[in-house]
Amino acid sequence: MPSILICAHQQKNIDILSEYFIAHGYHDFVVAFTSDQAIELIKKQVFTMVFVDLPFTQDTHEFTSLCAMAQLSHATFIVMVKRNHYDLVRAKVEEYGIFTIMKPIDKDVLIQLMAFAQAALHRYHHAMKKQAQMVKKIKEIKLIDRAKCLLIQNEYITEEEAHKRLEKEAMNQRKTRLEIANAIIREYEEG
């Protein structure tokens, strides 16, 4: 179940959103009345969704604060603005991955938006997991290549022979190529 931050300056709007979330099974939410309070909460707690309903004018620091909040968090941000401010706000926050919706909010649209936000969050986490796996694999390849280079330089063998030696030692010792590569690096660089 998502953890939700509601950032709104009017208690009436907080009550409406709170009632809606509770009615749809979302009980884990926190409230902030200012963008500064929201930033402090985001620094301390992980949220999956952040709903922002603050007054926006061209001269306020709310835009800057909102963008700062989005950069501090991996949460899905949804900003609710009056129709006459929609284009201005959307244009300024869209590049930060912040969704903008017009008030008054249709409850069916809000349900769809929350489902969309959850799906986007799952995709994001899946992509981050894949990226971490790729980074790990690249580091392993670099270490194995470094070990091969050390074998080529110190043993005067070809790259193919260095590759076969790594494979053979890994099989004979029942270790991974990475473990063998690390041992070779330690042997030649520390020895």
MDAnalysis code that builds the backbone (N, CA, C; Angstrom):
import MDAnalysis as mda
import numpy as np

u = mda.Universe.empty(573, n_residues=191, atom_resindex=np.repeat(np.arange(191), 3), trajectory=True)
u.add_TopologyAttr("name", ["N", "CA", "C"] * 191)
u.add_TopologyAttr("resid", np.arange(1, 192))
u.add_TopologyAttr("resname", ["MET", "PRO", "SER", "ILE", "LEU", "ILE", "CYS", "ALA", "HIS", "GLN", "GLN", "LYS", "ASN", "ILE", "ASP", "ILE", "LEU", "SER", "GLU", "TYR", "PHE", "ILE", "ALA", "HIS", "GLY", "TYR", "HIS", "ASP", "PHE", "VAL", "VAL", "ALA", "PHE", "THR", "SER", "ASP", "GLN", "ALA", "ILE", "GLU", "LEU", "ILE", "LYS", "LYS", "GLN", "VAL", "PHE", "THR", "MET", "VAL", "PHE", "VAL", "ASP", "LEU", "PRO", "PHE", "THR", "GLN", "ASP", "THR", "HIS", "GLU", "PHE", "THR", "SER", "LEU", "CYS", "ALA", "MET", "ALA", "GLN", "LEU", "SER", "HIS", "ALA", "THR", "PHE", "ILE", "VAL", "MET", "VAL", "LYS", "ARG", "ASN", "HIS", "TYR", "ASP", "LEU", "VAL", "ARG", "ALA", "LYS", "VAL", "GLU", "GLU", "TYR", "GLY", "ILE", "PHE", "THR", "ILE", "MET", "LYS", "PRO", "ILE", "ASP", "LYS", "ASP", "VAL", "LEU", "ILE", "GLN", "LEU", "MET", "ALA", "PHE", "ALA", "GLN", "ALA", "ALA", "LEU", "HIS", "ARG", "TYR", "HIS", "HIS", "ALA", "MET", "LYS", "LYS", "GLN", "ALA", "GLN", "MET", "VAL", "LYS", "LYS", "ILE", "LYS", "GLU", "ILE", "LYS", "LEU", "ILE", "ASP", "ARG", "ALA", "LYS", "CYS", "LEU", "LEU", "ILE", "GLN", "ASN", "GLU", "TYR", "ILE", "THR", "GLU", "GLU", "GLU", "ALA", "HIS", "LYS", "ARG", "LEU", "GLU", "LYS", "GLU", "ALA", "MET", "ASN", "GLN", "ARG", "LYS", "THR", "ARG", "LEU", "GLU", "ILE", "ALA", "ASN", "ALA", "ILE", "ILE", "ARG", "GLU", "TYR", "GLU", "GLU", "GLY"])
u.atoms.positions = np.array([
    [0.854, -1.184, 0.000],
    [0.000, 0.000, 0.000],
    [0.898, 1.244, 0.000],
    [0.572, 2.220, -0.809],
    [1.437, 3.396, -0.919],
    [1.391, 4.280, 0.318],
    [2.491, 4.950, 0.548],
    [2.571, 5.972, 1.586],
    [2.409, 7.311, 0.879],
    [1.442, 8.101, 1.344],
    [1.064, 9.316, 0.633],
    [1.351, 10.540, 1.488],
    [1.881, 11.573, 0.846],
    [2.048, 12.882, 1.486],
    [1.065, 13.836, 0.832],
    [0.259, 14.483, 1.663],
    [-0.657, 15.513, 1.180],
    [-0.083, 16.853, 1.621],
    [0.198, 17.709, 0.665],
    [0.709, 19.044, 0.966],
    [-0.320, 20.055, 0.485],
    [-1.036, 20.636, 1.444],
    [-2.087, 21.593, 1.103],
    [-2.169, 22.647, 2.191],
    [-2.515, 23.850, 1.820],
    [-2.557, 24.930, 2.807],
    [-3.935, 25.112, 3.426],
    [-4.971, 24.516, 2.848],
    [-6.319, 24.663, 3.392],
    [-6.798, 23.345, 3.988],
    [-7.272, 23.405, 5.223],
    [-7.757, 22.212, 5.906],
    [-8.899, 21.555, 5.132],
    [-9.752, 22.356, 4.504],
    [-10.875, 21.832, 3.728],
    [-10.380, 20.876, 2.641],
    [-9.338, 21.268, 1.919],
    [-8.796, 20.425, 0.847],
    [-8.138, 19.164, 1.404],
    [-7.474, 19.313, 2.542],
    [-6.852, 18.149, 3.193],
    [-7.938, 17.161, 3.602],
    [-9.027, 17.666, 4.176],
    [-10.130, 16.801, 4.602],
    [-10.740, 16.056, 3.417],
    [-10.934, 16.752, 2.312],
    [-11.517, 16.117, 1.124],
    [-10.618, 14.987, 0.623],
    [-9.312, 15.275, 0.489],
    [-8.379, 14.245, 0.021],
    [-8.279, 13.098, 1.023],
    [-8.213, 13.421, 2.309],
    [-8.108, 12.387, 3.346],
    [-9.315, 11.455, 3.303],
    [-10.503, 12.020, 3.241],
    [-11.722, 11.204, 3.174],
    [-11.704, 10.311, 1.946],
    [-11.272, 10.871, 0.839],
    [-11.210, 10.102, -0.400],
    [-10.237, 8.934, -0.259],
    [-9.038, 9.217, 0.267],
    [-8.031, 8.154, 0.401],
    [-8.513, 7.064, 1.348],
    [-9.078, 7.448, 2.473],
    [-9.570, 6.465, 3.444],
    [-10.668, 5.608, 2.820],
    [-11.579, 6.250, 2.092],
    [-12.678, 5.519, 1.449],
    [-12.181, 4.502, 0.432],
    [-10.998, 4.737, -0.132],
    [-10.443, 3.820, -1.134],
    [-9.320, 2.950, -0.579],
    [-9.243, 2.859, 0.738],
    [-8.301, 1.929, 1.368],
    [-6.891, 2.442, 1.573],
    [-6.664, 3.718, 1.351],
    [-5.333, 4.299, 1.569],
    [-5.324, 4.972, 2.943],
    [-4.719, 4.308, 3.914],
    [-4.729, 4.827, 5.286],
    [-3.383, 5.422, 5.697],
    [-2.361, 5.145, 4.933],
    [-1.013, 5.592, 5.287],
    [-0.710, 6.916, 4.582],
    [-1.134, 8.020, 5.191],
    [-0.814, 9.320, 4.613],
    [-0.439, 10.305, 5.711],
    [0.356, 11.286, 5.301],
    [0.868, 12.326, 6.196],
    [0.504, 13.661, 5.571],
    [0.317, 14.674, 6.419],
    [-0.110, 15.986, 5.943],
    [0.951, 17.037, 6.237],
    [1.183, 17.910, 5.258],
    [2.036, 19.098, 5.435],
    [1.231, 20.296, 4.958],
    [1.352, 21.410, 5.678],
    [0.591, 22.610, 5.316],
    [1.389, 23.586, 4.459],
    [2.715, 23.374, 4.363],
    [3.551, 24.247, 3.545],
    [4.535, 23.385, 2.756],
    [5.113, 23.974, 1.741],
    [6.114, 23.244, 0.968],
    [7.362, 22.978, 1.812],
    [7.696, 23.895, 2.712],
    [8.862, 23.681, 3.571],
    [8.648, 22.487, 4.502],
    [7.444, 22.350, 5.071],
    [7.127, 21.186, 5.901],
    [7.215, 19.904, 5.069],
    [6.707, 19.971, 3.841],
    [6.734, 18.800, 2.960],
    [8.168, 18.376, 2.659],
    [9.035, 19.340, 2.397],
    [10.440, 19.027, 2.116],
    [11.072, 18.326, 3.316],
    [10.811, 18.825, 4.520],
    [11.362, 18.196, 5.726],
    [10.841, 16.771, 5.883],
    [9.571, 16.542, 5.600],
    [9.009, 15.193, 5.689],
    [9.627, 14.268, 4.643],
    [9.814, 14.777, 3.434],
    [10.402, 13.966, 2.364],
    [11.842, 13.576, 2.706],
    [12.559, 14.446, 3.406],
    [13.931, 14.130, 3.814],
    [13.963, 12.995, 4.838],
    [12.882, 12.855, 5.623],
    [12.847, 11.885, 6.719],
    [12.121, 10.588, 6.386],
    [11.234, 10.616, 5.389],
    [10.361, 9.480, 5.130],
    [10.246, 9.236, 3.633],
    [10.041, 7.991, 3.266],
    [9.858, 7.627, 1.864],
    [8.365, 7.602, 1.559],
    [7.981, 8.321, 0.523],
    [6.594, 8.349, 0.075],
    [6.515, 7.786, -1.332],
    [5.386, 7.160, -1.654],
    [5.196, 6.679, -3.018],
    [4.438, 7.703, -3.860],
    [3.586, 8.505, -3.195],
    [2.843, 9.550, -3.904],
    [2.827, 10.820, -3.066],
    [2.928, 11.946, -3.757],
    [2.844, 13.255, -3.105],
    [1.800, 14.071, -3.847],
    [0.759, 14.466, -3.123],
    [-0.290, 15.320, -3.677],
    [-0.056, 16.732, -3.172],
    [0.058, 17.681, -4.092],
    [0.335, 19.063, -3.733],
    [-0.830, 19.935, -4.180],
    [-1.387, 20.683, -3.217],
    [-2.477, 21.615, -3.496],
    [-2.135, 22.928, -2.796],
    [-1.239, 23.677, -3.414],
    [-0.793, 24.948, -2.844],
    [-1.133, 26.076, -3.810],
    [-1.256, 27.292, -3.291],
    [-1.532, 28.405, -4.201],
    [-0.305, 28.690, -5.075],
    [-0.534, 28.828, -6.376],
    [0.559, 29.110, -7.295],
    [0.319, 30.432, -7.999],
    [1.326, 31.274, -7.932],
    [1.333, 32.489, -8.746],
    [2.702, 32.543, -9.387],
    [2.902, 33.404, -10.342],
    [4.177, 33.452, -11.057],
    [5.344, 33.848, -10.151],
    [5.083, 34.585, -9.104],
    [6.170, 35.135, -8.297],
    [6.498, 34.346, -7.039],
    [5.762, 33.284, -6.718],
    [5.996, 32.581, -5.456],
    [7.182, 31.645, -5.546],
    [7.657, 31.252, -4.387],
    [8.750, 30.282, -4.338],
    [8.206, 28.858, -4.365],
    [6.886, 28.698, -4.511],
    [6.275, 27.370, -4.510],
    [6.777, 26.508, -5.675],
    [7.019, 27.118, -6.831],
    [7.555, 26.354, -7.964],
    [8.913, 25.758, -7.614],
    [9.775, 26.589, -7.067],
    [11.110, 26.135, -6.688],
    [11.021, 25.045, -5.632],
    [10.170, 25.258, -4.651],
    [10.007, 24.264, -3.581],
    [9.475, 22.946, -4.127],
    [8.512, 23.034, -5.019],
    [7.928, 21.830, -5.604],
    [8.975, 21.033, -6.377],
    [9.757, 21.720, -7.159],
    [10.812, 21.048, -7.930],
    [11.866, 20.459, -6.999],
    [12.179, 21.150, -5.920],
    [13.129, 20.631, -4.936],
    [12.575, 19.361, -4.294],
    [11.283, 19.364, -3.967],
    [10.652, 18.172, -3.394],
    [10.777, 16.995, -4.353],
    [10.489, 17.240, -5.612],
    [10.528, 16.168, -6.610],
    [11.932, 15.606, -6.774],
    [12.934, 16.454, -6.658],
    [14.310, 15.987, -6.803],
    [14.794, 15.212, -5.578],
    [14.177, 15.434, -4.426],
    [14.553, 14.723, -3.205],
    [13.932, 13.334, -3.121],
    [12.941, 13.072, -3.947],
    [12.124, 11.874, -3.775],
    [11.947, 11.125, -5.088],
    [11.674, 9.828, -4.951],
    [11.324, 9.007, -6.112],
    [9.813, 8.852, -6.215],
    [9.075, 9.591, -5.407],
    [7.615, 9.500, -5.389],
    [7.021, 10.078, -6.672],
    [5.798, 9.668, -6.942],
    [5.030, 10.266, -8.015],
    [4.389, 11.533, -7.473],
    [4.612, 12.652, -8.125],
    [4.077, 13.939, -7.688],
    [2.870, 14.311, -8.529],
    [1.811, 14.703, -7.850],
    [0.593, 15.136, -8.507],
    [0.242, 16.510, -7.944],
    [0.211, 17.503, -8.826],
    [-0.078, 18.877, -8.412],
    [-1.475, 19.243, -8.886],
    [-2.259, 19.756, -7.960],
    [-3.625, 20.180, -8.278],
    [-3.657, 21.698, -8.328],
    [-4.096, 22.243, -9.475],
    [-4.106, 23.700, -9.638],
    [-5.421, 24.149, -10.260],
    [-5.737, 25.405, -10.030],
    [-6.929, 25.986, -10.640],
    [-6.734, 26.037, -12.155],
    [-7.840, 25.968, -12.846],
    [-7.831, 25.944, -14.315],
    [-7.016, 27.096, -14.910],
    [-7.152, 28.310, -14.342],
    [-6.461, 29.469, -14.921],
    [-4.944, 29.429, -14.714],
    [-4.433, 28.564, -13.822],
    [-2.992, 28.435, -13.603],
    [-2.420, 27.153, -14.218],
    [-3.296, 26.303, -14.747],
    [-2.879, 24.980, -15.212],
    [-1.726, 25.027, -16.215],
    [-1.866, 25.781, -17.289],
    [-0.834, 25.800, -18.332],
    [0.498, 26.312, -17.807],
    [0.476, 27.342, -16.999],
    [1.696, 27.913, -16.431],
    [2.400, 26.906, -15.524],
    [1.656, 26.306, -14.615],
    [2.248, 25.354, -13.667],
    [2.750, 24.120, -14.402],
    [1.920, 23.552, -15.277],
    [2.326, 22.356, -16.013],
    [3.611, 22.594, -16.789],
    [3.715, 23.735, -17.459],
    [4.903, 24.048, -18.250],
    [6.158, 24.118, -17.379],
    [6.007, 24.599, -16.160],
    [7.172, 24.754, -15.288],
    [7.593, 23.466, -14.588],
    [6.644, 22.564, -14.306],
    [6.987, 21.388, -13.502],
    [7.056, 20.086, -14.278],
    [6.569, 20.081, -15.490],
    [6.518, 18.859, -16.287],
    [7.896, 18.234, -16.480],
    [8.916, 19.057, -16.685],
    [10.268, 18.522, -16.920],
    [10.838, 17.797, -15.703],
    [10.219, 17.985, -14.543],
    [10.645, 17.294, -13.327],
    [9.850, 16.014, -13.095],
    [9.001, 15.655, -14.065],
    [8.204, 14.438, -13.953],
    [7.009, 14.593, -13.037],
    [6.550, 15.805, -12.873],
    [5.429, 16.094, -11.982],
    [4.149, 16.171, -12.810],
    [3.128, 15.412, -12.391],
    [1.824, 15.437, -13.051],
    [1.037, 16.645, -12.558],
    [0.308, 17.274, -13.440],
    [-0.526, 18.424, -13.090],
    [-1.963, 18.119, -13.482],
    [-2.885, 18.329, -12.533],
    [-4.306, 18.153, -12.833],
    [-5.069, 19.399, -12.402],
    [-6.186, 19.652, -13.111],
    [-6.987, 20.856, -12.842],
    [-8.021, 20.599, -11.754],
    [-8.252, 21.645, -10.966],
    [-9.336, 21.614, -9.984],
    [-10.555, 22.267, -10.608],
    [-11.728, 21.864, -10.254],
    [-12.057, 20.799, -9.305],
    [-11.745, 19.434, -9.911],
    [-11.411, 18.507, -9.041],
    [-10.953, 17.194, -9.485],
    [-12.124, 16.226, -9.525],
    [-12.262, 15.568, -10.653],
    [-13.250, 14.508, -10.799],
    [-12.714, 13.270, -10.079],
    [-13.522, 12.663, -9.222],
    [-13.057, 11.524, -8.419],
    [-12.663, 10.329, -9.275],
    [-13.365, 10.108, -10.390],
    [-12.992, 9.009, -11.285],
    [-11.618, 9.257, -11.901],
    [-11.358, 10.501, -12.245],
    [-10.042, 10.850, -12.798],
    [-8.965, 10.631, -11.745],
    [-9.258, 10.976, -10.512],
    [-8.287, 10.779, -9.431],
    [-7.983, 9.299, -9.225],
    [-9.014, 8.445, -9.286],
    [-8.804, 6.995, -9.167],
    [-7.882, 6.516, -10.281],
    [-8.158, 6.941, -11.504],
    [-7.328, 6.532, -12.641],
    [-5.905, 7.054, -12.500],
    [-5.780, 8.286, -12.055],
    [-4.459, 8.882, -11.891],
    [-3.643, 8.147, -10.833],
    [-4.283, 7.770, -9.731],
    [-3.570, 7.024, -8.688],
    [-3.126, 5.659, -9.202],
    [-3.981, 5.000, -9.970],
    [-3.608, 3.711, -10.559],
    [-2.451, 3.895, -11.539],
    [-2.521, 4.944, -12.338],
    [-1.445, 5.243, -13.283],
    [-0.146, 5.532, -12.534],
    [-0.241, 6.308, -11.464],
    [0.949, 6.647, -10.669],
    [1.569, 5.393, -10.062],
    [0.731, 4.480, -9.575],
    [1.245, 3.219, -9.022],
    [1.952, 2.402, -10.094],
    [1.337, 2.326, -11.279],
    [1.945, 1.573, -12.378],
    [3.275, 2.199, -12.786],
    [3.310, 3.523, -12.859],
    [4.553, 4.214, -13.218],
    [5.630, 3.968, -12.173],
    [5.241, 3.946, -10.920],
    [6.196, 3.696, -9.841],
    [6.765, 2.280, -9.932],
    [5.905, 1.312, -10.239],
    [6.382, -0.066, -10.399],
    [7.358, -0.170, -11.573],
    [7.034, 0.505, -12.658],
    [7.945, 0.502, -13.814],
    [9.281, 1.135, -13.449],
    [9.225, 2.222, -12.693],
    [10.445, 2.914, -12.278],
    [11.314, 1.991, -11.417],
    [10.695, 1.327, -10.441],
    [11.462, 0.433, -9.569],
    [12.048, -0.738, -10.361],
    [11.286, -1.245, -11.310],
    [11.791, -2.332, -12.151],
    [12.987, -1.850, -12.973],
    [12.886, -0.662, -13.542],
    [13.986, -0.102, -14.334],
    [15.220, 0.132, -13.464],
    [15.016, 0.623, -12.240],
    [16.152, 0.854, -11.337],
    [16.826, -0.465, -10.960],
    [16.035, -1.504, -10.757],
    [16.588, -2.823, -10.441],
    [17.420, -3.342, -11.612],
    [16.866, -3.189, -12.820],
    [17.598, -3.613, -14.020],
    [18.892, -2.821, -14.176],
    [18.821, -1.520, -13.924],
    [20.012, -0.676, -14.036],
    [21.076, -1.123, -13.046],
    [20.677, -1.428, -11.825],
    [21.639, -1.888, -10.816],
    [22.296, -3.195, -11.243],
    [21.512, -4.084, -11.850],
    [22.066, -5.342, -12.348],
    [23.073, -5.093, -13.468],
    [22.745, -4.158, -14.353],
    [23.648, -3.839, -15.465],
    [24.942, -3.204, -14.958],
    [24.831, -2.305, -14.001],
    [26.018, -1.656, -13.429],
    [26.913, -2.710, -12.783],
    [26.306, -3.642, -12.062],
    [27.070, -4.719, -11.421],
    [27.787, -5.574, -12.469],
    [27.061, -5.904, -13.531],
    [27.638, -6.722, -14.597],
    [28.800, -5.997, -15.286],
    [28.636, -4.688, -15.528],
    [29.706, -3.904, -16.154],
    [30.946, -3.876, -15.264],
    [30.760, -3.725, -13.964],
    [31.896, -3.731, -13.029],
    [32.610, -5.075, -13.057],
    [31.828, -6.163, -13.122],
    [32.423, -7.497, -13.195],
    [33.242, -7.653, -14.471],
    [32.686, -7.198, -15.589],
    [33.387, -7.303, -16.872],
    [34.687, -6.500, -16.824],
    [34.643, -5.310, -16.241],
    [35.848, -4.478, -16.143],
    [36.919, -5.160, -15.293],
    [36.522, -5.773, -14.183],
    [37.496, -6.472, -13.340],
    [38.093, -7.682, -14.057],
    [37.247, -8.421, -14.753],
    [37.735, -9.586, -15.501],
    [38.681, -9.140, -16.612],
    [38.344, -8.066, -17.312],
    [39.228, -7.539, -18.358],
    [40.545, -7.043, -17.771],
    [40.476, -6.423, -16.591],
    [41.704, -5.959, -15.936],
    [42.607, -7.142, -15.576],
    [41.988, -8.226, -15.082],
    [42.760, -9.429, -14.758],
    [43.385, -10.019, -16.022],
    [42.651, -10.038, -17.119],
    [43.206, -10.539, -18.384],
    [44.393, -9.688, -18.829],
    [44.265, -8.373, -18.708],
    [45.365, -7.480, -19.088],
    [46.611, -7.757, -18.249],
    [46.398, -7.979, -16.967],
    [47.532, -8.282, -16.093],
    [48.194, -9.604, -16.488],
    [47.386, -10.587, -16.852],
    [47.958, -11.858, -17.316],
    [48.727, -11.664, -18.616],
    [48.170, -10.890, -19.527],
    [48.827, -10.633, -20.807],
    [50.166, -9.928, -20.577],
    [50.177, -8.926, -19.699],
    [51.402, -8.151, -19.437],
    [52.455, -8.958, -18.683],
    [52.020, -9.743, -17.720],
    [52.978, -10.424, -16.840],
    [53.318, -11.846, -17.262],
    [52.442, -12.502, -17.960],
    [52.660, -13.882, -18.365],
    [53.017, -13.991, -19.854],
    [52.945, -12.857, -20.547],
    [53.257, -12.806, -21.972],
    [52.430, -13.815, -22.776],
    [51.110, -13.756, -22.534],
    [50.194, -14.632, -23.256],
    [49.211, -13.764, -24.049],
    [48.492, -14.413, -24.953],
    [47.512, -13.674, -25.754],
    [46.226, -13.456, -24.949],
    [45.361, -12.611, -25.498],
    [44.070, -12.362, -24.820],
    [43.246, -13.645, -24.766],
    [43.270, -14.404, -25.836],
    [42.518, -15.659, -25.867],
    [43.045, -16.636, -24.811],
    [44.384, -16.699, -24.671],
    [44.964, -17.579, -23.650],
    [44.617, -17.099, -22.242],
    [44.591, -15.799, -22.038],
    [44.225, -15.245, -20.725],
    [42.768, -15.586, -20.411],
    [41.904, -15.480, -21.419],
    [40.498, -15.816, -21.236],
    [40.340, -17.294, -20.867],
    [41.025, -18.164, -21.604],
    [40.941, -19.605, -21.335],
    [41.483, -19.938, -19.949],
    [42.545, -19.241, -19.546],
    [43.126, -19.492, -18.214],
    [42.135, -19.108, -17.111],
    [41.489, -17.957, -17.268],
    [40.469, -17.550, -16.289],
    [39.344, -18.581, -16.212],
    [38.869, -19.016, -17.368],
    [37.786, -20.001, -17.412],
    [38.208, -21.313, -16.757],
    [39.400, -21.775, -17.082],
    [39.881, -23.060, -16.574],
    [40.085, -23.008, -15.060],
    [40.716, -21.936, -14.568],
    [40.926, -21.810, -13.117],
    [39.604, -21.709, -12.373],
    [38.643, -21.014, -12.948],
    [37.326, -20.911, -12.318],
    [36.667, -22.288, -12.220],
    [36.773, -23.064, -13.301],
    [36.175, -24.396, -13.297],
    [36.910, -25.327, -12.328],
    [38.240, -25.311, -12.368],
    [39.028, -26.194, -11.514],
    [38.844, -25.885, -10.020],
    [38.749, -24.628, -9.686],
    [38.633, -24.224, -8.281],
    [37.184, -24.099, -7.827],
    [36.251, -24.329, -8.762],
    [34.814, -24.179, -8.487],
    [34.494, -22.797, -7.904],
    [35.011, -21.800, -8.595],
    [34.775, -20.404, -8.234],
    [34.273, -19.668, -9.467],
    [33.788, -18.473, -9.250],
    [33.335, -17.668, -10.382],
    [34.534, -17.033, -11.068],
    [34.331, -16.613, -12.300],
    [35.406, -15.901, -13.013],
    [35.773, -14.625, -12.278],
    [34.793, -13.993, -11.650],
    [35.055, -12.769, -10.905],
    [35.968, -13.040, -9.712],
    [35.728, -14.124, -8.996],
    [36.587, -14.466, -7.859],
    [38.024, -14.732, -8.326],
    [38.166, -15.432, -9.437],
    [39.495, -15.707, -9.993],
    [40.141, -14.399, -10.449],
    [39.365, -13.533, -11.101],
    [39.896, -12.245, -11.559],
    [40.379, -11.416, -10.377],
    [39.607, -11.371, -9.305],
    [40.034, -10.627, -8.111],
    [41.319, -11.191, -7.526],
    [41.453, -12.507, -7.520],
    [42.681, -13.136, -7.014],
    [43.880, -12.773, -7.886],
    [43.693, -12.763, -9.192],
    [44.776, -12.394, -10.113],
    [45.165, -10.937, -9.905],
    [44.190, -10.072, -9.763],
    [44.471, -8.637, -9.548],
    [45.236, -8.458, -8.254],
    [44.804, -9.134, -7.189],
    [45.535, -9.033, -5.907],
    [46.969, -9.549, -6.054],
    [47.124, -10.651, -6.767],
    [48.449, -11.249, -6.943],
    [49.412, -10.289, -7.646],
    [48.962, -9.681, -8.721],
    [49.866, -8.837, -9.507],
    [49.956, -7.406, -9.028],
    [48.882, -6.859, -8.446],
    [48.926, -5.467, -8.024],
    [49.382, -5.295, -6.598],
    [49.146, -6.298, -5.771],
    [49.541, -6.192, -4.371],
    [50.795, -7.015, -4.071],
    [51.064, -7.959, -4.929],
    [52.176, -8.879, -4.696],
    [53.417, -8.394, -5.279],
])
